[in-house]
Amino acid sequence: MDMLPSYGDRWQSTLYWQPSDRQQQSFQLLYDAVLAANQQVNLTRITTPEDFWEKHLWDSLQGVALWLSEGASADALKVVDVGTGGGFPGLPVALVFPHWAIALLDATRKKLVALETVCETLGIANVSFLPQRAEQVAHQPIHRESYDLALLRAVGPVNTCAEYALPLLNLGGQAILYRGQWSAEEEAGLTAILPRLGGKLSEVRSQTTPITQGVRHNVVLTKVERTPDKFPRLPGIPSKTPLA
Ligand SMILES: C[S@@+](CC[C@H](N)C(=O)[O-])C[C@H]1O[C@@H](n2cnc3c(N)ncnc32)[C@H](O)[C@@H]1O
């Protein structure tokens, strides 16, 4: 079994937060369980201890660093991780915020079946599973406009992500879009379509990963008006023809 580095100083200096011993242990268990599941289903190509620490654990948690820096939020947030894949960013966030209810949503059912096993192994109880497309889930009354926070990492063009996320958020809810590079053109294109979805751009935060100095941007959207019923469009359309 490979041991994850703890990198206490790097958590502290880049996220202003130091995981407890218990959280460190749960990260190790998560690493072991995801790698075990990865033998059956392709969940992630990021498998070395250092890469897993930086590109999955640190990166997943830096997106919610605002909340981390203020101390774990006492609010019981309802969160959806759209296109969770191997469970990122949702699973590290579920471990650190056990009082948040996190729905892991992904169109690939077998990935979610594997993640259910991971969660059973770790005893993660604050997670639910939505093996469907975001375009379908967002039209179901039980899910539409019902989440406080949406997380989306590596799920396609930014305007596609906005069309998936905003219909799922309640008024005042926020989406954190985990991006790598970020350009003025992308920002202008996003800002132009957000009013149609009832959203606004609240913030773009820039980060550098602490080991390999990779570029990260978190694009934070806020739901300011109800999203018209026609969004998201039919399955496949938001990715094939992003709003422009
Ligand atoms: C590149 S993976 C990213 C996984 C994870 N978020 C990460 O950053 O490691 C993209 C995932 O999004 C899922 N996905 C893409 N479009 C989707 C949609 N419209 N609805 C639900 N899941 C979707 C895919 O099945 C895939 O597992």
The ligand as a Tripos MOL2 file, in Angstrom:
@<TRIPOS>MOLECULE
LIG
   27    29     1     0     0
SMALL
NO_CHARGES

@<TRIPOS>ATOM
      1 C1        -13.3150   14.1010  -17.5220 C.3       1 LIG1
      2 S1        -14.4390   13.3830  -16.3910 S.3       1 LIG1
      3 C2        -14.1610   14.3850  -14.9720 C.3       1 LIG1
      4 C3        -14.4220   13.6340  -13.7090 C.3       1 LIG1
      5 C4        -14.1890   14.4140  -12.4150 C.3       1 LIG1
      6 N1        -15.0990   15.5410  -12.2820 N.3       1 LIG1
      7 C5        -12.7660   14.8780  -12.2890 C.2       1 LIG1
      8 O1        -12.5220   16.0730  -12.4060 O.co2     1 LIG1
      9 O2        -11.8640   14.0300  -12.0620 O.co2     1 LIG1
     10 C6        -16.0180   13.9670  -16.9450 C.3       1 LIG1
     11 C7        -17.1700   13.1760  -16.3540 C.3       1 LIG1
     12 O3        -18.3720   13.9070  -16.5980 O.3       1 LIG1
     13 C8        -19.3820   12.9960  -16.9540 C.3       1 LIG1
     14 N2        -20.3470   13.7530  -17.7760 N.ar      1 LIG1
     15 C9        -20.1030   14.4420  -18.9180 C.ar      1 LIG1
     16 N3        -21.2360   15.0260  -19.3640 N.ar      1 LIG1
     17 C10       -22.2110   14.7090  -18.4840 C.ar      1 LIG1
     18 C11       -23.5960   15.0190  -18.4070 C.ar      1 LIG1
     19 N4        -24.1980   15.7570  -19.3330 N.pl3     1 LIG1
     20 N5        -24.3000   14.5420  -17.3630 N.ar      1 LIG1
     21 C12       -23.6930   13.7590  -16.4270 C.ar      1 LIG1
     22 N6        -22.3920   13.4240  -16.4570 N.ar      1 LIG1
     23 C13       -21.6500   13.8990  -17.4680 C.ar      1 LIG1
     24 C14       -18.6680   11.8790  -17.7090 C.3       1 LIG1
     25 O4        -19.4080   10.6630  -17.6470 O.3       1 LIG1
     26 C15       -17.3500   11.7970  -16.9520 C.3       1 LIG1
     27 O5        -17.3790   10.8330  -15.9230 O.3       1 LIG1
@<TRIPOS>BOND
     1     1     2 1
     2     2     3 1
     3     2    10 1
     4     3     4 1
     5     4     5 1
     6     5     6 1
     7     5     7 1
     8     7     8 2
     9     7     9 1
    10    10    11 1
    11    11    12 1
    12    11    26 1
    13    12    13 1
    14    13    14 1
    15    13    24 1
    16    14    15 ar
    17    14    23 ar
    18    15    16 ar
    19    16    17 ar
    20    17    18 ar
    21    17    23 ar
    22    18    19 1
    23    18    20 ar
    24    20    21 ar
    25    21    22 ar
    26    22    23 ar
    27    24    25 1
    28    24    26 1
    29    26    27 1
@<TRIPOS>SUBSTRUCTURE
     1 LIG1         1 GROUP 0 **** ****
